[in-house]
Amino acid sequence: MTANYHAISSPDKKTMLGRFSLPIFGYVAFALVLILFGVCTTLDGNSVLKLGEGANNRTRIIIPAGANAMMGSYGMMMDATAMCVMGFGFLYAFCRKYTWGGIAFNYLICGMCFLWCHVCTCIIHAIFNGEFVKTEINLAAMISADLVTAAVLITFGVIYGFVSPCQLIVICLLEPLAMKFNEHIVVHYLNTSDAGGSILTHAFGAFFGLGLTLGLGVKPKHIPEENRLTNYVSDTFSLVGTIVLWMFWPSFNGSLLFDDASVQHRVVVNTYLAICASCVTAMVTSHLVHGGKINMLEVQNATLAGGVSIGMSCSYNVEPWVPVLIGGLAGALSSVGYGHISGCMENLGAMDSAGATQLHGIPGIFGALAAGIVVLATTNNQYFAADTVWTEMDDNTNGKQFGMIIASILATVAIAVATGILNGLLIRVPICEKVERKMYINEAPYFELPDDEDTTIKVSSA
């Protein structure tokens, strides 16, 4: 049987560009990326064709596979990419009226940010170092782009259904710059290592999203309850995304550490232990919080909290029970957050569609605090040095490193919220297509939908 499809007009025609705002913004943004990509990037030296010595020598030099250590992380890079495209994509299919929107707009963000992040790296380097150096496109740069893109996808979870594709493109151009700016502050000025991005990726993305909702003026009372409903099929799709994220999280945390096999191995093991622990405690806590029933929203999200919380300390040389404890506490904390904290946030007027604050924001902060406690408890400071070689810093102490971690948390939250608010205010200008309140979390204005899209059964509230 062939489904009949129909289209609904744009949600808000009160824009300077009308229904052409997305094509115009999209093509202009792509042209900007293309031009700056040519200016700001270059091919990695190991990828350039090399010929034998002599003017007339046309013999190509073969570079052995083992000569490029980065190639060992290709599998991990693809795992991290799969997390962004498939994991987050299916995870955001939970609302019955935004299933296509969650998957498709997640896909759009990936395409834009995977390219734009390389330009942002060049720009931030020029700002802080006072010299223009092109970004070398290689596996390391691509992995870094995955980590930055993940932050934007986390933000998308907060503003899920509140922004138009046109506004999403603007966010994709501005948030990576803000994130790379914060990353430079934390790593190079505050000397804080965050291999798995507990605060640099997860907390930043969540709090940037909260700042965006403040700048946009989105309130829980503005959202039609009908549009917040899920159904059995959409929740099942979302659970598939959870499983993809859960499987590949060790690669996400360890992919950049290709130059140190022992540290990369430690990251993978610690992440695996932590995310297993959060899977158990999140489900048990959900059963407790909801009076004997497991809530599917918490299974989809809180079970992943261990991967978020272990991000900063996953590279530490600790006993195996430490990541199990951190992941277990994070899973329980996240599950309680979905059960109680999300309701308190909405009563205070803060809106977070996909609960990114409970999955990424709070566990990210908790993970950084846990790393700080580990630092205070250790007797050898070489395991929390700022660089990935983990050499001992002569002027570092346990207390000083703990203070740096606290300062990094405060700086990240402040920069994320401030830049998020500014971004939210910017995309309210009339030139951007906006979403009417009655169309929040409703994909109908953006897709040609089958005529039977409303025949699903409402079973729960997201």
C-alpha positions in Angstrom: 0.0 0.0 0.0 1.2 3.5 -0.8 0.6 6.2 1.8 -0.9 9.5 0.8 1.1 12.5 1.9 0.1 16.1 2.6 1.9 19.3 3.5 1.0 22.0 6.0 2.0 25.6 5.5 4.8 27.2 7.4 4.2 27.7 11.2 4.9 31.4 11.1 4.7 33.5 8.0 5.6 36.7 9.9 9.2 36.6 8.7 11.1 38.8 6.2 11.9 35.8 4.0 8.6 33.9 4.4 8.6 30.3 3.4 12.0 30.7 1.7 13.8 31.3 4.9 15.2 27.8 5.2 16.5 27.5 1.7 18.1 31.0 1.8 19.6 30.5 5.3 20.7 27.0 4.4 22.4 27.9 1.2 24.0 31.0 2.7 25.3 29.0 5.6 26.6 26.3 3.3 28.4 28.9 1.2 30.0 30.4 4.3 31.2 26.9 5.5 32.5 26.1 2.0 34.5 29.4 1.7 35.9 29.3 5.2 36.7 25.6 4.8 38.9 26.5 1.9 40.6 29.3 4.0 40.9 27.6 7.3 41.6 23.9 6.6 44.2 21.8 4.9 44.8 18.1 4.3 46.9 16.2 7.0 50.5 15.7 5.9 50.2 11.9 6.2 47.4 12.0 3.5 49.4 14.0 1.0 50.7 12.1 -2.0 54.5 11.7 -1.6 56.9 10.9 -4.5 60.4 9.6 -4.5 63.4 12.0 -4.5 64.5 13.6 -7.8 62.8 15.9 -10.2 61.9 13.1 -12.6 61.0 10.5 -10.0 57.3 9.7 -10.2 57.4 6.7 -7.9 54.8 7.0 -5.1 56.1 6.4 -1.6 54.1 3.8 0.3 53.5 4.7 3.9 52.9 1.6 6.2 49.6 1.5 8.0 51.4 1.3 11.4 53.2 4.6 10.7 50.0 6.6 11.4 48.9 6.0 15.0 45.6 7.8 14.3 44.4 5.0 12.0 44.1 2.7 15.0 41.2 4.9 16.2 39.2 4.8 13.0 36.8 2.3 14.5 36.3 4.4 17.6 35.8 7.5 15.4 33.1 5.7 13.5 31.5 4.6 16.8 31.4 8.2 18.0 29.9 9.3 14.7 27.3 6.5 14.9 26.4 7.8 18.4 25.8 11.3 17.0 23.8 10.2 13.9 22.0 7.1 15.0 22.1 7.2 18.8 20.9 10.7 19.3 18.8 10.5 16.2 16.7 7.6 17.4 16.7 8.8 21.0 15.0 12.0 19.8 12.2 10.0 18.1 10.2 9.8 21.4 7.4 12.3 20.7 4.7 11.0 18.5 4.3 14.3 16.7 8.0 15.0 16.3 9.4 11.5 15.4 10.5 12.5 12.0 11.6 15.9 13.3 13.8 14.4 16.0 15.6 12.1 13.6 15.8 14.4 10.5 16.8 17.6 12.3 19.4 15.6 14.3 20.8 14.5 11.0 20.9 18.1 9.7 22.8 19.2 12.8 25.4 16.4 12.2 25.9 17.4 8.6 26.4 21.1 9.4 28.5 20.7 12.6 30.8 18.0 11.3 32.1 20.5 8.8 31.8 23.7 10.7 33.7 22.5 13.8 37.0 22.4 11.8 36.6 26.0 10.9 35.9 26.9 14.5 39.1 25.2 15.7 41.1 27.4 13.4 39.2 30.6 14.5 39.6 29.9 18.2 43.3 29.1 17.7 43.8 32.4 15.9 42.0 34.3 18.7 44.0 32.9 21.6 47.4 32.3 20.0 47.5 35.4 17.7 48.5 33.4 14.7 46.6 31.9 11.8 47.2 28.1 11.5 45.0 26.0 9.2 43.3 23.0 10.8 44.7 19.7 9.5 41.8 17.4 8.5 42.6 14.0 9.9 41.0 11.4 12.2 41.9 13.4 15.3 40.1 16.5 13.9 37.1 14.4 12.9 36.9 12.9 16.4 37.1 16.3 17.9 34.2 17.4 15.6 32.2 14.5 16.8 32.6 15.7 20.4 31.6 19.2 19.6 28.7 18.0 17.5 27.5 15.9 20.4 27.2 19.1 22.5 25.0 20.7 19.9 22.8 17.6 19.8 22.5 17.7 23.5 21.3 21.3 23.2 18.8 20.1 20.6 17.4 17.8 23.2 16.6 20.8 25.4 15.0 22.9 22.7 13.5 19.9 20.9 10.4 21.1 19.1 10.8 24.8 19.9 13.0 26.0 17.1 12.6 25.9 13.3 15.2 24.4 10.9 16.2 28.0 10.0 17.0 28.7 13.7 18.8 25.4 14.1 21.3 26.4 11.4 22.1 29.6 13.2 22.6 27.6 16.4 24.9 25.2 14.5 27.1 28.1 13.5 27.3 29.8 16.9 27.4 27.0 19.6 30.5 25.2 18.3 32.4 28.5 18.5 31.2 29.1 22.1 32.1 25.5 23.0 35.6 25.7 21.6 36.1 29.0 23.4 35.1 27.4 26.7 37.2 24.3 26.0 40.3 26.5 25.5 39.7 28.3 28.8 39.2 25.1 30.7 42.1 23.1 29.2 44.7 25.8 28.7 44.0 28.3 31.5 42.4 26.1 34.2 44.6 23.1 33.4 41.7 20.7 33.7 41.7 17.4 31.7 38.2 16.2 30.6 38.9 13.3 28.3 35.2 12.2 28.0 33.7 15.7 28.1 31.7 15.5 31.4 31.6 19.3 31.4 33.2 20.3 28.1 30.6 18.4 26.1 27.7 17.2 28.2 27.2 19.9 30.8 28.0 22.7 28.3 25.4 21.4 25.8 22.7 21.1 28.4 23.2 24.5 30.0 23.6 26.2 26.6 20.2 24.7 25.8 18.7 26.0 29.0 20.1 29.5 28.2 18.6 29.2 24.7 15.1 28.5 26.1 15.5 31.6 28.4 16.5 33.7 25.4 13.7 32.4 23.3 11.2 32.9 26.2 9.9 29.3 26.0 7.7 28.4 29.0 6.2 25.0 29.9 2.7 26.6 29.8 3.2 27.5 26.2 3.4 23.8 25.0 0.2 22.0 24.1 -0.1 18.8 26.2 -1.2 17.0 23.1 2.2 17.5 21.5 4.1 16.1 24.4 2.6 12.7 24.2 4.5 9.6 23.2 3.3 6.2 22.0 4.5 2.6 22.0 6.2 2.9 18.6 8.0 6.2 19.2 9.3 5.1 22.6 10.6 1.9 21.0 12.5 3.9 18.4 13.9 6.0 21.3 15.1 2.9 23.1 17.0 1.8 20.0 18.9 5.1 20.2 19.6 4.4 23.9 21.1 1.0 23.1 23.3 2.5 20.3 24.6 5.2 22.6 25.2 2.7 25.4 27.2 0.3 23.2 29.5 2.9 21.7 30.1 5.2 24.7 33.6 3.7 25.6 34.7 4.7 22.1 33.3 8.2 22.5 35.3 8.7 25.7 38.6 7.1 24.5 38.8 7.9 20.8 41.1 11.0 21.1 43.7 9.2 23.2 45.1 7.2 20.2 48.7 8.3 21.1 48.7 6.5 24.5 47.5 2.9 24.4 47.6 2.4 28.1 45.5 5.5 28.8 43.0 4.7 26.0 42.6 1.2 27.4 42.0 2.6 30.9 39.4 5.0 29.5 37.5 2.2 27.7 37.5 -0.1 30.8 36.4 2.6 33.2 33.6 3.8 30.9 32.4 0.3 30.4 32.2 -0.3 34.1 30.5 3.0 34.8 27.8 2.7 32.1 27.0 -0.9 33.2 26.5 0.3 36.7 24.2 3.2 35.7 22.1 0.8 33.6 21.3 -1.2 36.8 20.8 1.6 39.3 18.7 3.7 36.9 16.2 0.9 36.4 16.0 0.0 40.1 15.6 3.6 41.1 12.9 4.2 38.5 11.0 1.2 39.9 11.3 2.7 43.4 10.4 6.3 42.4 7.3 5.3 40.4 5.8 3.0 42.9 6.6 -0.4 41.5 6.7 0.4 37.8 9.7 1.2 35.5 9.3 4.4 33.6 10.4 4.1 29.9 11.6 7.7 29.7 14.1 6.9 32.5 15.2 3.7 30.8 15.9 5.7 27.6 18.0 8.3 29.3 19.1 7.7 32.9 20.7 4.3 32.0 23.3 6.4 30.1 24.3 8.7 33.0 27.3 6.6 33.9 28.9 7.4 30.5 28.4 11.1 31.2 29.6 11.1 34.8 32.8 9.1 34.2 33.9 11.4 31.4 36.4 13.5 33.4 37.8 10.7 35.6 37.7 7.9 33.0 41.5 8.4 32.3 42.4 8.2 36.0 44.4 5.3 37.3 41.9 4.1 39.9 40.6 0.8 41.2 37.7 -0.7 39.3 35.2 -0.1 42.0 35.6 3.6 41.6 33.9 3.9 38.1 31.3 1.4 39.3 30.4 3.6 42.2 30.5 6.8 40.1 28.3 5.3 37.4 25.9 3.7 39.9 25.4 7.0 41.8 24.9 8.9 38.5 22.2 6.4 37.2 20.3 6.8 40.5 20.7 10.6 40.5 19.5 10.9 36.9 16.5 8.6 37.5 15.5 10.7 40.5 16.0 13.8 38.3 13.5 12.5 35.7 11.1 11.6 38.5 11.2 14.8 40.5 13.7 17.4 39.4 12.1 17.9 35.9 8.8 18.7 37.5 10.4 21.3 39.8 12.1 22.8 36.8 8.9 23.2 34.9 7.2 24.7 38.0 10.0 27.3 38.0 9.3 28.0 34.3 12.3 26.2 32.8 11.6 23.9 29.9 13.7 21.0 28.7 11.9 18.8 26.1 14.1 15.7 26.2 15.4 16.0 29.7 18.9 16.7 28.6 19.5 18.5 32.0 18.8 15.2 33.8 20.9 13.1 31.4 23.8 15.4 30.5 23.8 18.5 32.7 23.4 17.2 36.2 25.4 13.9 35.7 28.1 16.0 33.9 28.5 18.3 36.9 28.3 15.3 39.3 31.0 13.6 37.3 33.3 16.6 37.5 32.8 16.8 41.3 33.5 13.0 41.6 36.7 13.5 39.7 37.6 16.3 42.1 37.0 14.0 45.1 39.2 11.3 43.4 41.9 14.0 43.0 41.7 14.9 46.7 41.9 11.3 47.7 44.9 10.2 45.5 48.5 10.3 46.7 50.0 10.7 43.2 49.1 13.7 41.2 50.4 12.4 37.9 47.0 10.8 37.2 45.1 14.1 36.9 47.6 16.3 35.0 46.2 18.4 32.3 47.9 16.7 29.4 47.2 13.2 28.0 50.8 12.1 28.8 49.9 12.3 32.5 53.4 13.6 33.5 53.7 15.1 36.9 53.3 18.9 37.2 55.9 20.4 39.4 53.7 23.2 40.8 50.5 21.2 41.1 48.9 19.9 44.3 45.8 17.9 45.1 44.0 20.9 46.5 45.0 23.2 43.6 43.8 20.6 41.0 40.5 20.3 42.9 40.1 24.1 42.8 40.8 24.1 39.1 38.1 21.5 38.6 35.6 23.6 40.5 36.6 26.7 38.6 36.2 24.8 35.4 32.6 23.8 36.3 31.7 27.4 37.2 33.3 28.7 34.0 31.6 26.2 31.8 28.1 26.8 33.3 28.5 30.6 33.1 29.8 30.6 29.5 27.2 28.1 28.4 24.2 29.9 29.9 25.4 33.4 28.8 26.2 32.4 25.2 23.0 30.3 25.1 20.9 33.3 26.1 22.6 35.5 23.6 22.0 32.9 20.9 18.3 32.6 21.9 17.8 36.4 21.6 19.5 36.4 18.3 17.3 33.8 16.6 14.2 35.7 17.7 14.9 38.4 15.0 12.2 38.5 12.3 14.5 37.3 9.6 14.4 33.8 11.2 11.4 31.6 10.7 9.9 31.0 14.2 7.6 28.3 15.6 4.2 29.3 16.9 3.4 28.2 20.4 0.5 26.0 19.3 3.0 24.2 17.0 5.6 23.5 19.6 6.9 19.9 19.3 4.9 19.4 16.1 6.7 18.5 12.9 3.7 18.9 10.6 4.8 22.3 9.2 8.1 20.9 8.0 7.3 17.6 6.3 4.9 16.0 3.9 3.2 13.6 6.3 1.1 10.5 5.6 -2.6 11.1 6.0 -2.7 8.6 8.9 0.0 10.2 11.0 -2.6 10.9 13.8 -3.9 7.3 14.2 -1.4 6.4 16.9 -2.5 5.7 20.5 -1.5 8.0 23.3 0.0 6.0 26.1 2.2 8.2 28.2 3.6 11.7 28.7 7.2 12.6 27.8 
